[in-house]
Amino acid sequence: MNTAENDRRPLRVEEAATLAGIGRGAMYTAVKDGTVPSLRIGRRVLIPRKAFFEWLDGDKAA
């Protein structure tokens, strides 16, 4: 695992988009349709790192 995966802080949508190599709008769409696991706290959308990297690794295997 690299340092980004070991960090326990949730990702912001912009950070997740950069790590996945997609645009911010595409990441918001993936969050909205449930493709990417996320949680909403007030107006903020956060993506748990562990769930994100599991999703990303699973996406690469497909």
PDB file with one MODEL, atoms N, CA, C and O in Angstrom:
MODEL        1
ATOM      1  N   MET A   1       0.839  -1.193   0.000  1.00  0.00           N
ATOM      2  CA  MET A   1       0.000   0.000   0.000  1.00  0.00           C
ATOM      3  C   MET A   1       0.875   1.245   0.000  1.00  0.00           C
ATOM      4  O   MET A   1       1.948   1.269   0.603  1.00  0.00           O
ATOM      5  N   ASN A   2       0.404   2.261  -0.676  1.00  0.00           N
ATOM      6  CA  ASN A   2       1.161   3.501  -0.656  1.00  0.00           C
ATOM      7  C   ASN A   2       0.655   4.403   0.459  1.00  0.00           C
ATOM      8  O   ASN A   2      -0.301   4.051   1.150  1.00  0.00           O
ATOM      9  N   THR A   3       1.267   5.533   0.641  1.00  0.00           N
ATOM     10  CA  THR A   3       0.922   6.455   1.714  1.00  0.00           C
ATOM     11  C   THR A   3      -0.518   6.935   1.613  1.00  0.00           C
ATOM     12  O   THR A   3      -1.186   7.063   2.639  1.00  0.00           O
ATOM     13  N   ALA A   4      -1.010   7.202   0.425  1.00  0.00           N
ATOM     14  CA  ALA A   4      -2.382   7.689   0.258  1.00  0.00           C
ATOM     15  C   ALA A   4      -3.390   6.664   0.758  1.00  0.00           C
ATOM     16  O   ALA A   4      -4.435   7.034   1.294  1.00  0.00           O
ATOM     17  N   GLU A   5      -3.090   5.388   0.588  1.00  0.00           N
ATOM     18  CA  GLU A   5      -4.004   4.346   1.039  1.00  0.00           C
ATOM     19  C   GLU A   5      -3.956   4.169   2.553  1.00  0.00           C
ATOM     20  O   GLU A   5      -4.957   3.765   3.146  1.00  0.00           O
ATOM     21  N   ASN A   6      -2.837   4.454   3.190  1.00  0.00           N
ATOM     22  CA  ASN A   6      -2.692   4.273   4.634  1.00  0.00           C
ATOM     23  C   ASN A   6      -3.313   5.411   5.431  1.00  0.00           C
ATOM     24  O   ASN A   6      -3.609   5.233   6.613  1.00  0.00           O
ATOM     25  N   ASP A   7      -3.514   6.541   4.838  1.00  0.00           N
ATOM     26  CA  ASP A   7      -4.110   7.698   5.507  1.00  0.00           C
ATOM     27  C   ASP A   7      -5.563   7.386   5.831  1.00  0.00           C
ATOM     28  O   ASP A   7      -6.269   6.825   4.994  1.00  0.00           O
ATOM     29  N   ARG A   8      -6.022   7.735   7.020  1.00  0.00           N
ATOM     30  CA  ARG A   8      -7.384   7.395   7.443  1.00  0.00           C
ATOM     31  C   ARG A   8      -8.408   8.481   7.129  1.00  0.00           C
ATOM     32  O   ARG A   8      -9.610   8.234   7.229  1.00  0.00           O
ATOM     33  N   ARG A   9      -7.959   9.674   6.752  1.00  0.00           N
ATOM     34  CA  ARG A   9      -8.904  10.754   6.452  1.00  0.00           C
ATOM     35  C   ARG A   9      -9.700  10.451   5.195  1.00  0.00           C
ATOM     36  O   ARG A   9      -9.152   9.918   4.230  1.00  0.00           O
ATOM     37  N   PRO A  10     -10.987  10.783   5.191  1.00  0.00           N
ATOM     38  CA  PRO A  10     -11.769  10.569   3.969  1.00  0.00           C
ATOM     39  C   PRO A  10     -11.296  11.507   2.859  1.00  0.00           C
ATOM     40  O   PRO A  10     -10.702  12.553   3.120  1.00  0.00           O
ATOM     41  N   LEU A  11     -11.568  11.117   1.645  1.00  0.00           N
ATOM     42  CA  LEU A  11     -11.204  11.923   0.483  1.00  0.00           C
ATOM     43  C   LEU A  11     -12.326  12.887   0.134  1.00  0.00           C
ATOM     44  O   LEU A  11     -13.505  12.571   0.294  1.00  0.00           O
ATOM     45  N   ARG A  12     -11.947  14.060  -0.341  1.00  0.00           N
ATOM     46  CA  ARG A  12     -12.920  14.946  -0.968  1.00  0.00           C
ATOM     47  C   ARG A  12     -13.120  14.455  -2.390  1.00  0.00           C
ATOM     48  O   ARG A  12     -12.274  13.738  -2.923  1.00  0.00           O
ATOM     49  N   VAL A  13     -14.205  14.824  -2.998  1.00  0.00           N
ATOM     50  CA  VAL A  13     -14.514  14.374  -4.358  1.00  0.00           C
ATOM     51  C   VAL A  13     -13.391  14.770  -5.317  1.00  0.00           C
ATOM     52  O   VAL A  13     -13.017  13.983  -6.187  1.00  0.00           O
ATOM     53  N   GLU A  14     -12.863  15.953  -5.170  1.00  0.00           N
ATOM     54  CA  GLU A  14     -11.789  16.423  -6.053  1.00  0.00           C
ATOM     55  C   GLU A  14     -10.546  15.550  -5.924  1.00  0.00           C
ATOM     56  O   GLU A  14      -9.906  15.230  -6.926  1.00  0.00           O
ATOM     57  N   GLU A  15     -10.199  15.161  -4.689  1.00  0.00           N
ATOM     58  CA  GLU A  15      -9.032  14.308  -4.469  1.00  0.00           C
ATOM     59  C   GLU A  15      -9.248  12.926  -5.082  1.00  0.00           C
ATOM     60  O   GLU A  15      -8.357  12.374  -5.727  1.00  0.00           O
ATOM     61  N   ALA A  16     -10.439  12.380  -4.873  1.00  0.00           N
ATOM     62  CA  ALA A  16     -10.752  11.060  -5.420  1.00  0.00           C
ATOM     63  C   ALA A  16     -10.710  11.084  -6.945  1.00  0.00           C
ATOM     64  O   ALA A  16     -10.219  10.144  -7.570  1.00  0.00           O
ATOM     65  N   ALA A  17     -11.220  12.145  -7.536  1.00  0.00           N
ATOM     66  CA  ALA A  17     -11.202  12.267  -8.992  1.00  0.00           C
ATOM     67  C   ALA A  17      -9.769  12.273  -9.511  1.00  0.00           C
ATOM     68  O   ALA A  17      -9.463  11.609 -10.500  1.00  0.00           O
ATOM     69  N   THR A  18      -8.899  13.014  -8.853  1.00  0.00           N
ATOM     70  CA  THR A  18      -7.495  13.068  -9.260  1.00  0.00           C
ATOM     71  C   THR A  18      -6.847  11.694  -9.150  1.00  0.00           C
ATOM     72  O   THR A  18      -6.142  11.266 -10.064  1.00  0.00           O
ATOM     73  N   LEU A  19      -7.080  11.000  -8.036  1.00  0.00           N
ATOM     74  CA  LEU A  19      -6.492   9.675  -7.837  1.00  0.00           C
ATOM     75  C   LEU A  19      -7.025   8.664  -8.852  1.00  0.00           C
ATOM     76  O   LEU A  19      -6.296   7.768  -9.276  1.00  0.00           O
ATOM     77  N   ALA A  20      -8.290   8.805  -9.241  1.00  0.00           N
ATOM     78  CA  ALA A  20      -8.888   7.880 -10.200  1.00  0.00           C
ATOM     79  C   ALA A  20      -8.561   8.260 -11.644  1.00  0.00           C
ATOM     80  O   ALA A  20      -8.759   7.464 -12.562  1.00  0.00           O
ATOM     81  N   GLY A  21      -8.063   9.475 -11.834  1.00  0.00           N
ATOM     82  CA  GLY A  21      -7.721   9.915 -13.183  1.00  0.00           C
ATOM     83  C   GLY A  21      -8.927  10.312 -14.009  1.00  0.00           C
ATOM     84  O   GLY A  21      -8.921  10.183 -15.233  1.00  0.00           O
ATOM     85  N   ILE A  22      -9.971  10.798 -13.335  1.00  0.00           N
ATOM     86  CA  ILE A  22     -11.169  11.257 -14.038  1.00  0.00           C
ATOM     87  C   ILE A  22     -11.486  12.683 -13.618  1.00  0.00           C
ATOM     88  O   ILE A  22     -10.882  13.199 -12.678  1.00  0.00           O
ATOM     89  N   GLY A  23     -12.399  13.310 -14.283  1.00  0.00           N
ATOM     90  CA  GLY A  23     -12.785  14.674 -13.957  1.00  0.00           C
ATOM     91  C   GLY A  23     -13.669  14.749 -12.722  1.00  0.00           C
ATOM     92  O   GLY A  23     -14.274  13.762 -12.302  1.00  0.00           O
ATOM     93  N   ARG A  24     -13.726  15.936 -12.157  1.00  0.00           N
ATOM     94  CA  ARG A  24     -14.536  16.166 -10.964  1.00  0.00           C
ATOM     95  C   ARG A  24     -16.010  15.881 -11.222  1.00  0.00           C
ATOM     96  O   ARG A  24     -16.682  15.278 -10.386  1.00  0.00           O
ATOM     97  N   GLY A  25     -16.510  16.307 -12.363  1.00  0.00           N
ATOM     98  CA  GLY A  25     -17.912  16.071 -12.707  1.00  0.00           C
ATOM     99  C   GLY A  25     -18.234  14.585 -12.824  1.00  0.00           C
ATOM    100  O   GLY A  25     -19.291  14.131 -12.387  1.00  0.00           O
ATOM    101  N   ALA A  26     -17.314  13.840 -13.418  1.00  0.00           N
ATOM    102  CA  ALA A  26     -17.515  12.393 -13.547  1.00  0.00           C
ATOM    103  C   ALA A  26     -17.529  11.726 -12.175  1.00  0.00           C
ATOM    104  O   ALA A  26     -18.295  10.791 -11.945  1.00  0.00           O
ATOM    105  N   MET A  27     -16.680  12.206 -11.261  1.00  0.00           N
ATOM    106  CA  MET A  27     -16.654  11.628  -9.918  1.00  0.00           C
ATOM    107  C   MET A  27     -17.943  11.962  -9.172  1.00  0.00           C
ATOM    108  O   MET A  27     -18.489  11.109  -8.472  1.00  0.00           O
ATOM    109  N   TYR A  28     -18.435  13.194  -9.313  1.00  0.00           N
ATOM    110  CA  TYR A  28     -19.714  13.540  -8.680  1.00  0.00           C
ATOM    111  C   TYR A  28     -20.837  12.666  -9.229  1.00  0.00           C
ATOM    112  O   TYR A  28     -21.717  12.252  -8.473  1.00  0.00           O
ATOM    113  N   THR A  29     -20.823  12.383 -10.512  1.00  0.00           N
ATOM    114  CA  THR A  29     -21.835  11.508 -11.110  1.00  0.00           C
ATOM    115  C   THR A  29     -21.731  10.101 -10.529  1.00  0.00           C
ATOM    116  O   THR A  29     -22.747   9.491 -10.196  1.00  0.00           O
ATOM    117  N   ALA A  30     -20.516   9.585 -10.406  1.00  0.00           N
ATOM    118  CA  ALA A  30     -20.302   8.248  -9.847  1.00  0.00           C
ATOM    119  C   ALA A  30     -20.753   8.174  -8.391  1.00  0.00           C
ATOM    120  O   ALA A  30     -21.287   7.153  -7.957  1.00  0.00           O
ATOM    121  N   VAL A  31     -20.540   9.241  -7.644  1.00  0.00           N
ATOM    122  CA  VAL A  31     -20.994   9.294  -6.254  1.00  0.00           C
ATOM    123  C   VAL A  31     -22.517   9.338  -6.217  1.00  0.00           C
ATOM    124  O   VAL A  31     -23.143   8.625  -5.432  1.00  0.00           O
ATOM    125  N   LYS A  32     -23.105  10.165  -7.056  1.00  0.00           N
ATOM    126  CA  LYS A  32     -24.557  10.335  -7.055  1.00  0.00           C
ATOM    127  C   LYS A  32     -25.283   9.050  -7.422  1.00  0.00           C
ATOM    128  O   LYS A  32     -26.316   8.736  -6.832  1.00  0.00           O
ATOM    129  N   ASP A  33     -24.758   8.298  -8.392  1.00  0.00           N
ATOM    130  CA  ASP A  33     -25.437   7.064  -8.795  1.00  0.00           C
ATOM    131  C   ASP A  33     -25.021   5.842  -7.969  1.00  0.00           C
ATOM    132  O   ASP A  33     -25.489   4.732  -8.224  1.00  0.00           O
ATOM    133  N   GLY A  34     -24.144   6.043  -6.983  1.00  0.00           N
ATOM    134  CA  GLY A  34     -23.771   4.969  -6.068  1.00  0.00           C
ATOM    135  C   GLY A  34     -22.632   4.092  -6.546  1.00  0.00           C
ATOM    136  O   GLY A  34     -22.302   3.103  -5.891  1.00  0.00           O
ATOM    137  N   THR A  35     -22.026   4.428  -7.667  1.00  0.00           N
ATOM    138  CA  THR A  35     -20.898   3.655  -8.170  1.00  0.00           C
ATOM    139  C   THR A  35     -19.710   3.731  -7.216  1.00  0.00           C
ATOM    140  O   THR A  35     -19.020   2.738  -6.984  1.00  0.00           O
ATOM    141  N   VAL A  36     -19.483   4.914  -6.671  1.00  0.00           N
ATOM    142  CA  VAL A  36     -18.407   5.134  -5.706  1.00  0.00           C
ATOM    143  C   VAL A  36     -19.038   5.294  -4.323  1.00  0.00           C
ATOM    144  O   VAL A  36     -19.930   6.123  -4.142  1.00  0.00           O
ATOM    145  N   PRO A  37     -18.583   4.509  -3.349  1.00  0.00           N
ATOM    146  CA  PRO A  37     -19.136   4.633  -2.004  1.00  0.00           C
ATOM    147  C   PRO A  37     -18.809   6.000  -1.411  1.00  0.00           C
ATOM    148  O   PRO A  37     -17.688   6.490  -1.544  1.00  0.00           O
ATOM    149  N   SER A  38     -19.789   6.611  -0.759  1.00  0.00           N
ATOM    150  CA  SER A  38     -19.567   7.941  -0.195  1.00  0.00           C
ATOM    151  C   SER A  38     -20.504   8.168   0.981  1.00  0.00           C
ATOM    152  O   SER A  38     -21.422   7.385   1.229  1.00  0.00           O
ATOM    153  N   LEU A  39     -20.254   9.246   1.691  1.00  0.00           N
ATOM    154  CA  LEU A  39     -21.151   9.664   2.753  1.00  0.00           C
ATOM    155  C   LEU A  39     -21.280  11.170   2.696  1.00  0.00           C
ATOM    156  O   LEU A  39     -20.370  11.877   2.261  1.00  0.00           O
ATOM    157  N   ARG A  40     -22.415  11.640   3.140  1.00  0.00           N
ATOM    158  CA  ARG A  40     -22.693  13.076   3.119  1.00  0.00           C
ATOM    159  C   ARG A  40     -22.787  13.545   4.561  1.00  0.00           C
ATOM    160  O   ARG A  40     -23.514  12.975   5.374  1.00  0.00           O
ATOM    161  N   ILE A  41     -22.038  14.591   4.855  1.00  0.00           N
ATOM    162  CA  ILE A  41     -22.097  15.227   6.170  1.00  0.00           C
ATOM    163  C   ILE A  41     -22.430  16.687   5.903  1.00  0.00           C
ATOM    164  O   ILE A  41     -21.589  17.465   5.452  1.00  0.00           O
ATOM    165  N   GLY A  42     -23.663  17.034   6.190  1.00  0.00           N
ATOM    166  CA  GLY A  42     -24.130  18.370   5.830  1.00  0.00           C
ATOM    167  C   GLY A  42     -24.105  18.511   4.322  1.00  0.00           C
ATOM    168  O   GLY A  42     -24.715  17.718   3.605  1.00  0.00           O
ATOM    169  N   ARG A  43     -23.399  19.520   3.846  1.00  0.00           N
ATOM    170  CA  ARG A  43     -23.292  19.736   2.396  1.00  0.00           C
ATOM    171  C   ARG A  43     -22.051  19.088   1.804  1.00  0.00           C
ATOM    172  O   ARG A  43     -21.867  19.087   0.587  1.00  0.00           O
ATOM    173  N   ARG A  44     -21.202  18.539   2.661  1.00  0.00           N
ATOM    174  CA  ARG A  44     -19.960  17.926   2.181  1.00  0.00           C
ATOM    175  C   ARG A  44     -20.173  16.486   1.759  1.00  0.00           C
ATOM    176  O   ARG A  44     -20.911  15.742   2.404  1.00  0.00           O
ATOM    177  N   VAL A  45     -19.532  16.105   0.691  1.00  0.00           N
ATOM    178  CA  VAL A  45     -19.529  14.714   0.236  1.00  0.00           C
ATOM    179  C   VAL A  45     -18.123  14.185   0.476  1.00  0.00           C
ATOM    180  O   VAL A  45     -17.145  14.732  -0.032  1.00  0.00           O
ATOM    181  N   LEU A  46     -18.036  13.118   1.255  1.00  0.00           N
ATOM    182  CA  LEU A  46     -16.748  12.521   1.579  1.00  0.00           C
ATOM    183  C   LEU A  46     -16.735  11.067   1.137  1.00  0.00           C
ATOM    184  O   LEU A  46     -17.762  10.389   1.139  1.00  0.00           O
ATOM    185  N   ILE A  47     -15.567  10.610   0.765  1.00  0.00           N
ATOM    186  CA  ILE A  47     -15.402   9.246   0.287  1.00  0.00           C
ATOM    187  C   ILE A  47     -14.402   8.557   1.208  1.00  0.00           C
ATOM    188  O   ILE A  47     -13.238   8.956   1.262  1.00  0.00           O
ATOM    189  N   PRO A  48     -14.840   7.524   1.934  1.00  0.00           N
ATOM    190  CA  PRO A  48     -13.898   6.804   2.800  1.00  0.00           C
ATOM    191  C   PRO A  48     -12.759   6.209   1.975  1.00  0.00           C
ATOM    192  O   PRO A  48     -12.996   5.557   0.959  1.00  0.00           O
ATOM    193  N   ARG A  49     -11.527   6.438   2.416  1.00  0.00           N
ATOM    194  CA  ARG A  49     -10.358   5.992   1.657  1.00  0.00           C
ATOM    195  C   ARG A  49     -10.360   4.494   1.394  1.00  0.00           C
ATOM    196  O   ARG A  49     -10.141   4.053   0.266  1.00  0.00           O
ATOM    197  N   LYS A  50     -10.608   3.713   2.442  1.00  0.00           N
ATOM    198  CA  LYS A  50     -10.557   2.259   2.291  1.00  0.00           C
ATOM    199  C   LYS A  50     -11.560   1.810   1.227  1.00  0.00           C
ATOM    200  O   LYS A  50     -11.217   1.028   0.340  1.00  0.00           O
ATOM    201  N   ALA A  51     -12.783   2.296   1.314  1.00  0.00           N
ATOM    202  CA  ALA A  51     -13.812   1.929   0.338  1.00  0.00           C
ATOM    203  C   ALA A  51     -13.429   2.416  -1.060  1.00  0.00           C
ATOM    204  O   ALA A  51     -13.660   1.713  -2.044  1.00  0.00           O
ATOM    205  N   PHE A  52     -12.848   3.606  -1.153  1.00  0.00           N
ATOM    206  CA  PHE A  52     -12.445   4.141  -2.460  1.00  0.00           C
ATOM    207  C   PHE A  52     -11.387   3.263  -3.109  1.00  0.00           C
ATOM    208  O   PHE A  52     -11.503   2.911  -4.283  1.00  0.00           O
ATOM    209  N   PHE A  53     -10.348   2.904  -2.344  1.00  0.00           N
ATOM    210  CA  PHE A  53      -9.276   2.104  -2.928  1.00  0.00           C
ATOM    211  C   PHE A  53      -9.745   0.684  -3.233  1.00  0.00           C
ATOM    212  O   PHE A  53      -9.266   0.074  -4.189  1.00  0.00           O
ATOM    213  N   GLU A  54     -10.670   0.147  -2.443  1.00  0.00           N
ATOM    214  CA  GLU A  54     -11.249  -1.156  -2.775  1.00  0.00           C
ATOM    215  C   GLU A  54     -12.033  -1.056  -4.082  1.00  0.00           C
ATOM    216  O   GLU A  54     -11.934  -1.933  -4.941  1.00  0.00           O
ATOM    217  N   TRP A  55     -12.808   0.011  -4.226  1.00  0.00           N
ATOM    218  CA  TRP A  55     -13.559   0.234  -5.470  1.00  0.00           C
ATOM    219  C   TRP A  55     -12.606   0.405  -6.641  1.00  0.00           C
ATOM    220  O   TRP A  55     -12.818  -0.179  -7.704  1.00  0.00           O
ATOM    221  N   LEU A  56     -11.566   1.193  -6.458  1.00  0.00           N
ATOM    222  CA  LEU A  56     -10.617   1.456  -7.522  1.00  0.00           C
ATOM    223  C   LEU A  56      -9.885   0.183  -7.929  1.00  0.00           C
ATOM    224  O   LEU A  56      -9.712  -0.071  -9.122  1.00  0.00           O
ATOM    225  N   ASP A  57      -9.454  -0.621  -6.963  1.00  0.00           N
ATOM    226  CA  ASP A  57      -8.761  -1.884  -7.271  1.00  0.00           C
ATOM    227  C   ASP A  57      -9.707  -2.864  -7.960  1.00  0.00           C
ATOM    228  O   ASP A  57      -9.302  -3.580  -8.876  1.00  0.00           O
ATOM    229  N   GLY A  58     -10.953  -2.898  -7.526  1.00  0.00           N
ATOM    230  CA  GLY A  58     -11.933  -3.773  -8.163  1.00  0.00           C
ATOM    231  C   GLY A  58     -12.233  -3.327  -9.579  1.00  0.00           C
ATOM    232  O   GLY A  58     -12.445  -4.151 -10.468  1.00  0.00           O
ATOM    233  N   ASP A  59     -12.249  -2.005  -9.787  1.00  0.00           N
ATOM    234  CA  ASP A  59     -12.514  -1.439 -11.115  1.00  0.00           C
ATOM    235  C   ASP A  59     -11.380  -1.795 -12.077  1.00  0.00           C
ATOM    236  O   ASP A  59     -11.623  -2.048 -13.258  1.00  0.00           O
ATOM    237  N   LYS A  60     -10.163  -1.816 -11.583  1.00  0.00           N
ATOM    238  CA  LYS A  60      -9.014  -2.132 -12.442  1.00  0.00           C
ATOM    239  C   LYS A  60      -9.007  -3.605 -12.824  1.00  0.00           C
ATOM    240  O   LYS A  60      -8.529  -3.962 -13.901  1.00  0.00           O
ATOM    241  N   ALA A  61      -9.538  -4.475 -11.941  1.00  0.00           N
ATOM    242  CA  ALA A  61      -9.547  -5.904 -12.213  1.00  0.00           C
ATOM    243  C   ALA A  61     -10.591  -6.269 -13.267  1.00  0.00           C
ATOM    244  O   ALA A  61     -10.487  -7.308 -13.919  1.00  0.00           O
ATOM    245  N   ALA A  62     -11.592  -5.412 -13.426  1.00  0.00           N
ATOM    246  CA  ALA A  62     -12.690  -5.721 -14.366  1.00  0.00           C
ATOM    247  C   ALA A  62     -12.277  -5.455 -15.799  1.00  0.00           C
ATOM    248  O   ALA A  62     -13.071  -5.658 -16.718  1.00  0.00           O
TER     249      ALA A  62
ENDMDL
END
